[in-house]
Amino acid sequence: MRWYPWSDGELIVVADLALSPADGSPLVEHATFRLPAEHRGRDIVDDVVATGDGEVVYAAKDVVVRLDDDGAVMWSHDLGAGGPRRGLSRSGLALSSDDTVTWVYVADAMADRGDDDRLLVLDSRTGLLLGSAALESVGHGAELLTHEDGSLLVGVAQGQDGGILYVARFDDGVLSVRELIGMLDGDRVPCAFSSDGTRLLTCEYALPDDVAVHSWPDGSVLASSAAEDLVPDELPGEEPLLEYGARFLDDDHVFVVVKGEDAGSDDDFAECAVPVVIDLVSGAARAVGTPAPPLLDLGPVALGDGTWIAVGPGAAEGVESLVRRRFRLAPA
């Protein structure tokens, strides 16, 4: 991964990781694009991904848009207008490893566009619709993970109705989708594949109080950690949970965010979170940050190369506060 994109609701920023040292310094920007007026707002841009050449594709409510490196619109794909009974609905994006295909999860049911959700395959260069499949889900959003074999794992989140896991493929112009059942099913939220594609990281759907490493594709559990066993002494509160964005920090370490209620807060309920690294060889875990209010729309996010994106001291001022850090082994 060279590019790291994000949005603050006003801008889309693409950082160049090749130029961003992992020493706690601010990320070095490659490009900054101001969103069109109709797409500005904290809750309007649903997802954004960067292509291999540093351009971006983003989803905003009822449309998917690709911008070139000057910020000009290359194409726009209309998802259809949401209806008057629209609820919480977020589209999800993923790019194939060669950037030729853009996968789009569309939360049609919650957007009041229809009875079922959809999975779309778009031509990344033109925005042309190459394939579409109805999903038997009513999701608020979905996690999309591409695998090195060309398949896509889709974890649809249906709120209190639970989750559904699908595996999709687009081969020779044909889109196929099947639901996963058995050891890996909708009770688990897919978080990340390992770099070699042989392992999958998941967490519990209903209450994310554990993280597990599975072999892929059979789903057998290789290792697991409970949230209560990961809580550092610095984190206040009881009954800790994990954020859903667990990732492989590298091949031997898992990066999670543990959160708990801050009992010392004046608010009725205030969360405090801290990033924690789990050693998959020894099972040991240690905090790599200090407790702070969780800001998962910005970070922390592990990149898979031993580094992660974190929110710097100036978070209140905006996206310029994102920094990159590197994991260091504790002294023996």
Rosetta blueprint (number, residue, H / E / L):
1 M L
2 R L
3 W E
4 Y E
5 P E
6 W E
7 S E
8 D L
9 G L
10 E L
11 L E
12 I E
13 V E
14 V E
15 A E
16 D E
17 L H
18 A H
19 L H
20 S L
21 P L
22 A L
23 D E
24 G E
25 S E
26 P E
27 L L
28 V L
29 E E
30 H E
31 A E
32 T E
33 F E
34 R E
35 L L
36 P L
37 A H
38 E H
39 H H
40 R L
41 G L
42 R L
43 D L
44 I L
45 V E
46 D E
47 D E
48 V E
49 V E
50 A E
51 T L
52 G L
53 D L
54 G L
55 E L
56 V E
57 V E
58 Y E
59 A E
60 A E
61 K L
62 D L
63 V E
64 V E
65 V E
66 R E
67 L E
68 D L
69 D L
70 D L
71 G L
72 A L
73 V E
74 M E
75 W E
76 S E
77 H E
78 D E
79 L L
80 G L
81 A L
82 G L
83 G L
84 P L
85 R L
86 R L
87 G L
88 L L
89 S L
90 R L
91 S L
92 G E
93 L E
94 A E
95 L E
96 S L
97 S L
98 D L
99 D L
100 T L
101 V E
102 T E
103 W E
104 V E
105 Y E
106 V E
107 A L
108 D L
109 A L
110 M L
111 A L
112 D L
113 R L
114 G L
115 D L
116 D L
117 D E
118 R E
119 L E
120 L E
121 V E
122 L E
123 D E
124 S L
125 R L
126 T L
127 G L
128 L L
129 L E
130 L E
131 G E
132 S E
133 A E
134 A E
135 L E
136 E L
137 S L
138 V L
139 G L
140 H L
141 G E
142 A E
143 E E
144 L E
145 L E
146 T E
147 H L
148 E L
149 D L
150 G L
151 S L
152 L E
153 L E
154 V E
155 G E
156 V E
157 A E
158 Q L
159 G H
160 Q H
161 D H
162 G L
163 G E
164 I E
165 L E
166 Y E
167 V E
168 A E
169 R E
170 F E
171 D E
172 D L
173 G L
174 V E
175 L E
176 S E
177 V E
178 R E
179 E E
180 L L
181 I L
182 G L
183 M L
184 L L
185 D L
186 G L
187 D L
188 R E
189 V E
190 P E
191 C E
192 A E
193 F E
194 S L
195 S L
196 D L
197 G L
198 T L
199 R E
200 L E
201 L E
202 T E
203 C E
204 E E
205 Y L
206 A L
207 L L
208 P L
209 D L
210 D E
211 V E
212 A E
213 V E
214 H E
215 S E
216 W L
217 P L
218 D L
219 G L
220 S L
221 V E
222 L E
223 A E
224 S E
225 S E
226 A E
227 A H
228 E H
229 D H
230 L L
231 V L
232 P L
233 D L
234 E L
235 L L
236 P L
237 G L
238 E L
239 E L
240 P L
241 L E
242 L E
243 E L
244 Y L
245 G L
246 A L
247 R E
248 F E
249 L E
250 D E
251 D L
252 D L
253 H E
254 V E
255 F E
256 V E
257 V E
258 V E
259 K E
260 G E
261 E E
262 D L
263 A L
264 G L
265 S L
266 D L
267 D L
268 D L
269 F L
270 A L
271 E E
272 C E
273 A E
274 V E
275 P E
276 V E
277 V E
278 I E
279 D E
280 L L
281 V L
282 S L
283 G L
284 A L
285 A E
286 R E
287 A E
288 V L
289 G L
290 T L
291 P L
292 A E
293 P L
294 P L
295 L E
296 L L
297 D L
298 L L
299 G E
300 P L
301 V E
302 A E
303 L L
304 G L
305 D L
306 G L
307 T E
308 W E
309 I E
310 A E
311 V E
312 G L
313 P L
314 G L
315 A H
316 A H
317 E H
318 G L
319 V H
320 E H
321 S H
322 L E
323 V E
324 R E
325 R E
326 R E
327 F L
328 R L
329 L L
330 A L
331 P L
332 A L
